[in-house]
C-alpha cells in the first residue's frame, strides 16, 4: 500500500553464553522466585495451553495497533531457540499472531512467543504444542497496514522492560526476565539450593512415595 513503512530491524544481540541459557531449562520460575525479586511480567499474561516451558534469549518487537504486516520479518530476524517478545502498546483486542504464524515460527526453530496483547487461533496453537503467552485471546485479527514497527529494540512487556538478548524463563507460574549481568549468579544460587533436590512433580510422576521425598521424614519427626 502507498506510504507503507519498512520495519526498523536492529542487529541481533547475543549477551548470555549458551551454557547459561541451557542451565536454566530444567528450572521453574518458582525456583527463580526464591532469589529474584523484580522482573516478572504481569500475571495476566498467561500461556495459551498448560504444562508449558519456555527458555531463551529475547527478540523484542514493537508492533503498532491494527498492523500485523511484519510477522514474517520478525520470524526471519529470530534464530532457533529465541523467544519473540511483542509490545503491542496497550492494544489487547486486535490479535497480532495466529496459527499460521505460529506454525512458521515453530518450523524455523523459534522457541516461543510472548505477546502483551491478543493472539488468535488458540486451538491451533494448542495442537501445535508451541509455547505462546498472551494477555488476551481474540477473533478480531489485524491487517497488513505498513505502520511503523521495530525489531530488536527496548520494549515493555507485562510491565517489565525487556531488552534484546535478555533471558526469558517462563512456565505455567509466570514469566521472568533475566538481565545478562545477573544470569550466571542467579543460576548458581538456584543450583546451590535446588540442584541436588529432585523435582516434586517428577518424583510423584515416577510413582515414588511422598514419605521418601527429601526433607519429608525430617519434618515429620519434628512434629
C-alpha positions as a Markdown table, in Angstrom:
| # | Residue | x | y | z |
|---|---|---|---|---|
| 1 | Unk | 0.0 | 0.0 | 0.0 |
| 2 | Unk | 1.2 | 3.5 | -0.7 |
| 3 | Unk | 3.3 | 5.0 | 2.1 |
| 4 | Unk | 3.9 | 1.7 | 3.8 |
| 5 | Unk | 7.0 | 1.7 | 6.1 |
| 6 | Unk | 9.6 | -1.0 | 6.4 |
| 7 | Unk | 10.2 | -2.1 | 10.0 |
| 8 | Unk | 13.4 | -1.0 | 11.7 |
| 9 | Unk | 15.4 | -4.2 | 12.2 |
| 10 | Unk | 18.3 | -3.7 | 14.5 |
| 11 | Unk | 21.3 | -6.0 | 14.8 |
| 12 | Unk | 20.7 | -9.1 | 16.8 |
| 13 | Unk | 22.1 | -9.0 | 20.4 |
| 14 | Unk | 23.8 | -12.1 | 21.9 |
| 15 | Unk | 24.8 | -11.4 | 25.5 |
| 16 | Unk | 24.4 | -14.6 | 27.5 |
| 17 | Unk | 26.5 | -17.7 | 27.0 |
| 18 | Unk | 24.7 | -20.7 | 25.6 |
| 19 | Unk | 25.7 | -22.9 | 28.6 |
| 20 | Unk | 24.0 | -20.4 | 31.0 |
| 21 | Unk | 20.8 | -20.5 | 28.9 |
| 22 | Unk | 20.8 | -24.3 | 28.9 |
| 23 | Unk | 21.3 | -24.3 | 32.7 |
| 24 | Unk | 18.0 | -22.5 | 33.2 |
| 25 | Unk | 16.0 | -25.0 | 31.1 |
| 26 | Unk | 15.4 | -27.5 | 34.0 |
| 27 | Unk | 14.5 | -24.8 | 36.4 |
| 28 | Unk | 11.0 | -23.5 | 37.3 |
| 29 | Unk | 10.0 | -19.8 | 37.6 |
| 30 | Unk | 9.1 | -20.6 | 41.2 |
| 31 | Unk | 12.7 | -21.8 | 41.8 |
| 32 | Unk | 14.0 | -18.4 | 40.5 |
| 33 | Unk | 11.4 | -16.6 | 42.6 |
| 34 | Unk | 13.2 | -17.6 | 45.8 |
| 35 | Unk | 16.1 | -15.3 | 44.8 |
| 36 | Unk | 15.0 | -12.8 | 42.2 |
| 37 | Unk | 12.5 | -10.1 | 43.4 |
| 38 | Unk | 11.9 | -7.9 | 40.3 |
| 39 | Unk | 11.5 | -8.7 | 36.6 |
| 40 | Unk | 8.3 | -10.8 | 36.5 |
| 41 | Unk | 5.7 | -10.0 | 33.8 |
| 42 | Unk | 2.1 | -9.2 | 34.8 |
| 43 | Unk | 0.4 | -12.4 | 35.8 |
| 44 | Unk | -2.4 | -11.6 | 33.4 |
| 45 | Unk | -0.1 | -12.7 | 30.5 |
| 46 | Unk | -0.8 | -16.4 | 30.5 |
| 47 | Unk | 0.1 | -19.5 | 28.4 |
| 48 | Unk | -2.5 | -20.4 | 25.7 |
| 49 | Unk | -2.1 | -24.1 | 26.8 |
| 50 | Unk | -1.0 | -25.6 | 30.0 |
| 51 | Unk | 2.1 | -27.6 | 31.1 |
| 52 | Unk | 4.3 | -25.2 | 29.1 |
| 53 | Unk | 8.0 | -24.3 | 29.5 |
| 54 | Unk | 9.9 | -21.6 | 27.6 |
| 55 | Unk | 13.5 | -20.6 | 27.9 |
| 56 | Unk | 15.6 | -18.5 | 25.5 |
| 57 | Unk | 17.0 | -15.1 | 24.6 |
| 58 | Unk | 14.6 | -12.3 | 23.7 |
| 59 | Unk | 14.0 | -11.0 | 20.2 |
| 60 | Unk | 12.0 | -7.9 | 21.0 |
| 61 | Unk | 9.3 | -6.3 | 18.8 |
| 62 | Unk | 7.3 | -3.1 | 19.0 |
| 63 | Unk | 4.2 | -3.5 | 16.8 |
| 64 | Unk | 1.6 | -0.8 | 16.3 |
| 65 | Unk | -2.2 | -1.1 | 16.8 |
| 66 | Unk | -4.1 | -2.8 | 14.0 |
| 67 | Unk | -1.0 | -3.7 | 12.0 |
| 68 | Unk | 0.3 | -7.3 | 11.7 |
| 69 | Unk | 2.1 | -7.0 | 8.4 |
| 70 | Unk | 5.6 | -7.8 | 9.6 |
| 71 | Unk | 5.2 | -11.2 | 11.3 |
| 72 | Unk | 7.3 | -13.0 | 8.7 |
| 73 | Unk | 10.1 | -10.4 | 9.1 |
| 74 | Unk | 10.0 | -10.9 | 12.8 |
| 75 | Unk | 10.4 | -14.7 | 12.4 |
| 76 | Unk | 13.2 | -14.2 | 9.9 |
| 77 | Unk | 15.0 | -12.0 | 12.4 |
| 78 | Unk | 14.9 | -14.7 | 15.1 |
| 79 | Unk | 17.2 | -17.7 | 15.4 |
| 80 | Unk | 16.5 | -21.2 | 16.6 |
| 81 | Unk | 16.0 | -21.1 | 20.4 |
| 82 | Unk | 14.9 | -17.4 | 20.5 |
| 83 | Unk | 11.8 | -16.1 | 22.2 |
| 84 | Unk | 9.8 | -13.4 | 20.4 |
| 85 | Unk | 8.6 | -10.8 | 22.9 |
| 86 | Unk | 5.9 | -8.4 | 21.5 |
| 87 | Unk | 5.0 | -5.0 | 22.9 |
| 88 | Unk | 1.6 | -4.0 | 21.5 |
| 89 | Unk | 1.5 | -0.6 | 23.1 |
| 90 | Unk | -1.7 | -1.4 | 25.1 |
| 91 | Unk | -3.7 | -2.9 | 22.3 |
| 92 | Unk | -5.5 | -6.0 | 23.7 |
| 93 | Unk | -8.4 | -6.6 | 21.3 |
| 94 | Unk | -6.8 | -7.0 | 17.9 |
| 95 | Unk | -4.9 | -10.3 | 17.6 |
| 96 | Unk | -1.4 | -9.9 | 16.1 |
| 97 | Unk | -0.5 | -13.6 | 15.9 |
| 98 | Unk | -2.3 | -16.7 | 14.8 |
| 99 | Unk | -2.0 | -20.4 | 13.9 |
| 100 | Unk | -0.1 | -20.0 | 10.6 |
| 101 | Unk | 2.4 | -17.5 | 12.0 |
| 102 | Unk | 2.9 | -19.9 | 15.0 |
| 103 | Unk | 3.5 | -22.8 | 12.5 |
| 104 | Unk | 6.1 | -20.8 | 10.6 |
| 105 | Unk | 7.9 | -19.8 | 13.7 |
| 106 | Unk | 7.9 | -23.3 | 15.1 |
| 107 | Unk | 9.2 | -24.7 | 11.7 |
| 108 | Unk | 12.2 | -22.3 | 11.9 |
| 109 | Unk | 13.1 | -23.3 | 15.4 |
| 110 | Unk | 11.9 | -20.3 | 17.3 |
| 111 | Unk | 11.4 | -21.4 | 20.9 |
| 112 | Unk | 8.1 | -19.5 | 21.6 |
| 113 | Unk | 6.2 | -16.2 | 21.7 |
| 114 | Unk | 5.1 | -13.7 | 24.4 |
| 115 | Unk | 2.6 | -11.0 | 23.4 |
| 116 | Unk | 1.4 | -8.2 | 25.7 |
| 117 | Unk | -1.8 | -8.2 | 23.8 |
| 118 | Unk | -4.0 | -10.6 | 21.9 |
| 119 | Unk | -3.4 | -13.7 | 19.8 |
| 120 | Unk | -5.9 | -15.8 | 17.9 |
| 121 | Unk | -6.3 | -19.5 | 16.8 |
| 122 | Unk | -5.8 | -20.7 | 20.3 |
| 123 | Unk | -6.9 | -24.3 | 19.5 |
| 124 | Unk | -4.4 | -24.5 | 16.5 |
| 125 | Unk | -1.6 | -23.2 | 18.7 |
| 126 | Unk | -2.5 | -25.7 | 21.4 |
| 127 | Unk | -2.4 | -28.5 | 18.8 |
| 128 | Unk | 1.0 | -27.3 | 17.6 |
| 129 | Unk | 2.2 | -27.5 | 21.2 |
| 130 | Unk | 4.3 | -24.4 | 20.6 |
| 131 | Unk | 4.7 | -22.1 | 23.6 |
| 132 | Unk | 2.6 | -18.9 | 23.3 |
| 133 | Unk | 1.8 | -16.5 | 26.1 |
| 134 | Unk | -0.7 | -13.6 | 25.6 |
| 135 | Unk | -2.8 | -11.2 | 27.7 |
| 136 | Unk | -6.0 | -12.0 | 25.8 |
| 137 | Unk | -7.5 | -14.1 | 23.0 |
| 138 | Unk | -9.4 | -12.5 | 20.2 |
| 139 | Unk | -11.2 | -13.4 | 17.0 |
| 140 | Unk | -10.5 | -9.9 | 15.6 |
| 141 | Unk | -7.4 | -10.1 | 13.5 |
| 142 | Unk | -5.2 | -7.2 | 12.4 |
| 143 | Unk | -4.3 | -6.2 | 8.9 |
| 144 | Unk | -1.2 | -5.5 | 6.8 |
| 145 | Unk | -1.2 | -1.8 | 7.0 |
| 146 | Unk | 2.5 | -0.9 | 6.9 |
| 147 | Unk | 2.6 | 1.0 | 10.1 |
| 148 | Unk | 5.9 | 1.7 | 11.9 |
| 149 | Unk | 7.4 | -1.3 | 13.6 |
| 150 | Unk | 10.7 | -2.1 | 15.3 |
| 151 | Unk | 12.6 | -5.4 | 15.9 |
| 152 | Unk | 15.4 | -5.8 | 18.4 |
| 153 | Unk | 14.6 | -2.6 | 20.3 |
| 154 | Unk | 13.9 | -1.9 | 24.0 |
| 155 | Unk | 10.2 | -2.7 | 24.8 |
| 156 | Unk | 7.8 | -3.0 | 27.7 |
| 157 | Unk | 6.0 | -6.3 | 28.1 |
| 158 | Unk | 3.8 | -7.1 | 31.1 |
| 159 | Unk | 5.1 | -4.1 | 32.9 |
| 160 | Unk | 8.7 | -5.1 | 32.6 |
| 161 | Unk | 11.4 | -3.5 | 30.4 |
| 162 | Unk | 12.8 | -6.1 | 28.0 |
| 163 | Unk | 16.0 | -5.6 | 26.0 |
| 164 | Unk | 17.1 | -7.6 | 23.1 |
| 165 | Unk | 19.1 | -10.6 | 24.4 |
| 166 | Unk | 17.6 | -10.7 | 27.9 |
| 167 | Unk | 16.9 | -14.2 | 29.0 |
| 168 | Unk | 13.2 | -15.3 | 29.2 |
| 169 | Unk | 12.3 | -18.1 | 31.6 |
| 170 | Unk | 8.6 | -18.9 | 31.6 |
| 171 | Unk | 6.3 | -21.7 | 32.7 |
| 172 | Unk | 2.7 | -22.1 | 34.0 |
| 173 | Unk | 3.6 | -20.0 | 37.0 |
| 174 | Unk | 4.8 | -16.9 | 35.2 |
| 175 | Unk | 7.4 | -15.2 | 33.1 |
| 176 | Unk | 10.8 | -14.0 | 34.4 |
| 177 | Unk | 13.0 | -11.6 | 32.5 |
| 178 | Unk | 16.7 | -12.1 | 33.5 |
| 179 | Unk | 19.4 | -9.5 | 32.6 |
| 180 | Unk | 22.6 | -10.7 | 31.2 |
| 181 | Unk | 24.7 | -9.4 | 34.1 |
| 182 | Unk | 22.6 | -11.3 | 36.7 |
| 183 | Unk | 22.1 | -14.6 | 34.8 |
| 184 | Unk | 25.3 | -16.5 | 35.9 |
| 185 | Unk | 25.0 | -15.5 | 39.5 |
| 186 | Unk | 21.3 | -16.3 | 39.7 |
| 187 | Unk | 21.8 | -19.7 | 38.1 |
| 188 | Unk | 24.5 | -20.6 | 40.6 |
| 189 | Unk | 22.3 | -19.5 | 43.5 |
| 190 | Unk | 19.3 | -21.6 | 42.3 |
| 191 | Unk | 21.6 | -24.6 | 41.7 |
| 192 | Unk | 23.2 | -24.3 | 45.1 |
| 193 | Unk | 19.8 | -24.5 | 46.8 |
| 194 | Unk | 17.9 | -26.9 | 44.5 |
| 195 | Unk | 20.5 | -28.6 | 42.4 |
| 196 | Unk | 20.5 | -31.9 | 44.3 |
| 197 | Unk | 16.8 | -31.9 | 45.2 |
| 198 | Unk | 14.6 | -33.9 | 42.8 |
| 199 | Unk | 11.6 | -32.1 | 41.2 |
| 200 | Unk | 8.5 | -32.9 | 43.3 |
| 201 | Unk | 6.3 | -33.2 | 40.2 |
| 202 | Unk | 8.7 | -35.7 | 38.6 |
| 203 | Unk | 9.0 | -37.6 | 41.9 |
| 204 | Unk | 5.3 | -38.1 | 42.0 |
| 205 | Unk | 5.1 | -39.0 | 38.3 |
| 206 | Unk | 7.7 | -41.6 | 38.9 |
| 207 | Unk | 5.4 | -43.3 | 41.4 |
| 208 | Unk | 7.7 | -42.7 | 44.4 |
| 209 | Unk | 6.3 | -42.3 | 47.9 |
| 210 | Unk | 6.0 | -38.8 | 49.2 |
| 211 | Unk | 7.2 | -40.1 | 52.5 |
| 212 | Unk | 10.6 | -40.6 | 50.9 |
| 213 | Unk | 10.9 | -37.2 | 49.4 |
| 214 | Unk | 14.0 | -35.3 | 50.8 |
| 215 | Unk | 13.1 | -33.4 | 53.9 |
| 216 | Unk | 9.7 | -35.0 | 54.5 |
| 217 | Unk | 11.0 | -37.6 | 57.0 |
| 218 | Unk | 12.9 | -34.9 | 59.0 |
| 219 | Unk | 9.9 | -32.6 | 59.0 |
| 220 | Unk | 7.5 | -35.4 | 60.3 |
| 221 | Unk | 10.0 | -36.3 | 63.0 |
| 222 | Unk | 9.8 | -32.7 | 64.3 |
| 223 | Unk | 6.0 | -32.8 | 64.8 |
